[in-house]
Amino acid sequence: YLQVFRHFAMRLEIELRCILFLLIILEIASCTGVGKKWTRPTGYDTGLKTYNSLTKQKEPLILAQEGIATWYSCGPTVYDHAHLGHACSYVRFDIIQRVLSRVFGINVIHVMVITDIDDKIIRRALEKSVSPTVLARMYEEEFKNDMLALKVLPPAVYLRVTENIPQIVAFIEGIIRNEHAYATKQGDVYFDIGSIGDRYGKLMGAGDATGEPGDREKRDSRDFALWKASKPQEPSWESPWGKGRPGWHIECSTIASSVFGSQLDIHSGGIDLAFPHHENEIAQCEAYHQSGQWGNYFLHSGHLHLKGSAEKMSKSLNNYITIKDFLESYSANEFRMFCLLTKYRSAIDYSDASLNEARSSLATITAFTHDAQAYMRGQLQCQAVEEGALWERLAETKANVVRALADDFDTPRVVNAIMSLVYHGNRHLQPITKPDRSPRSPAVFGAFLAYIREVFEVLGVDLLDRKAHSVDSSGTLENVVEQLARFRSDVRAFALSVQDTPPGEPAHASPSPCSEKLPLLKACDTLRKDLASMGVHIRVSACVCQWGLLKGGRGRRSYSVSFIKIVKH
């Protein structure tokens, strides 16, 4: 028995030593970063969490400098009109940048590249018999105007590829010096994926990666072009490898590095850019800077799909809607609310139903705003307000909104919190026909309105904006409708006034308007019905007037017109 015990003790000791050895190896690897695809940055912890495509999970957002976020985004390839798929991505990231700066006090330094030389631009220029430069400038200007129309804040600077050719050439030379790229006899330059081993594929993996078409001198089918040799009828620039033009991926690596150096906080783009574009950007930058981690956080927005289709909205599939055409029927506020109702990294379905949901949410907020203002002016009579409960609800909403935004910019939770606040406010604004002389609480509704406007202003939705609506819903028309409703109110009040009882005659048990005034009541009812047919609806005590006279309902707004005097029927 003693021998058996010693035998098992020796085996146990050996196994324990092996386990200890492995733990030491793992600890060393952890400290040096070996075998890890992402290393948690050192610097300023913002207290926020964001989904990082490098790790496929939420990570604490840590910036290199306190209060500053360096942000690079891939801009458009300007060969055609921008469509809603593009708009969805840019609006979603505009929302995130606004939240970072206006809620959490972080100065976002945003740089965007404009791809103004590319295979698609060259082909389209040949089709239209114009120079690639003219074509690119035309669509670049249109893109910028579309972004302004959608209230997307411009980056700190737009940088064009064609204006950074010397920097791109120097960047390629640096990659070659570091033995991660090679030139061919034809004058092409390719990135050597095999030179970085298993470091390639940090975003999407490299197991099934297939390269772009190229010549037979490529060392690996996955190798991609950094410089393309000149072809007939194509723009070209001088380089050490002969005349040519940049490849697609190198432009972003060069321009981002020229502005931010060897370290970048945040890189953003549509999920369709994750591979191969962003994957190749990472490989190029880490090869040039000889670093293990160039970009710390990669944020990707989900695709925009047409309802019932698994395919994304894109020009290649010819299933897109241009931004300009969209804004003929809907407002920028409505599109932004449409984006707010889903998480930025989720796919989103484009349909009339989803846009109507966004429009309805805005209409509900607008109606509450006007009812609350009417109450504050003393024109809307309600029962006693539970003021303490409303102040508590407001404080709770503020805390919930900040928590939602700090948790990967969860805008659907924010909208739900605001709509819940509106719901509880509306519960206290139910009109009554007879004043009960109960104490009034206008201040709490003023606080509600100020906070709701503040939140939506941060998110880029201007609840006071009149420019997003057409002339038919301007301030002048609003005043006309209000005065018309007040005039009807006064006429109706006069018609409902009780007939005076002549002296010496007994008073009527149930007072009623005199017969001469009945035509006035009928005229008021006719006016109400006629206005309803044109989209203006009047209700007793607090009449909410709505109209949407343009096609598609664009410009529909709600205005609260409360009667000065409420007469009991």
Secondary structure, 3 states (H helix, E strand, C coil): CHHHHHHHHHHHHHHHHHHHHHHHHHHHHHHHCCCCCCCCCCCEEEEEEEEECCCCEEEEEEECECCEEEEEEEEEECCCCCEHHHHHHHHHHHHHHHHHHHCCCCEEEEEEEEECCCHHHHHHHHHHCCCHHHHHHHHHHHHHHHHHHCCCCCCCEEEECHHHHHHHHHHHHHHHHCCCEEECCCCCEEECHHHHHHHCCCCCCCCCCCCCCCCCCCCCCCCCEEEEECCCCCCCECCCCCCEEECHHHHHHHHHHHHHCCCEEEEEEEHHHHHHHHHHHHHHHHHHHCCCCCEEEEEEECCEEECCCCCECCCCCCCCCEHHHHCCCCCHHHHHHHHHCCCCCCCEEECHHHHHHHHHHHHHHHHHHHHHHHHHCCCCCECCCCHHHHHHHHHHHHHHHHHHHHECCCHHHHHHHHHHHHHHHHHCCCECCCCCCCCCCHHHHHHHHHHHHHHHHHHCCCCCCCCCCCHHHCHHHHHHHHHHHHHHHHHHHHHHCCCCCCCCCCCCCCCCCCHHHHHHHHHHHHHHHHHHHCCCCCCCCEEEEEECCCHHHCCCEEEEEECCCCCCC
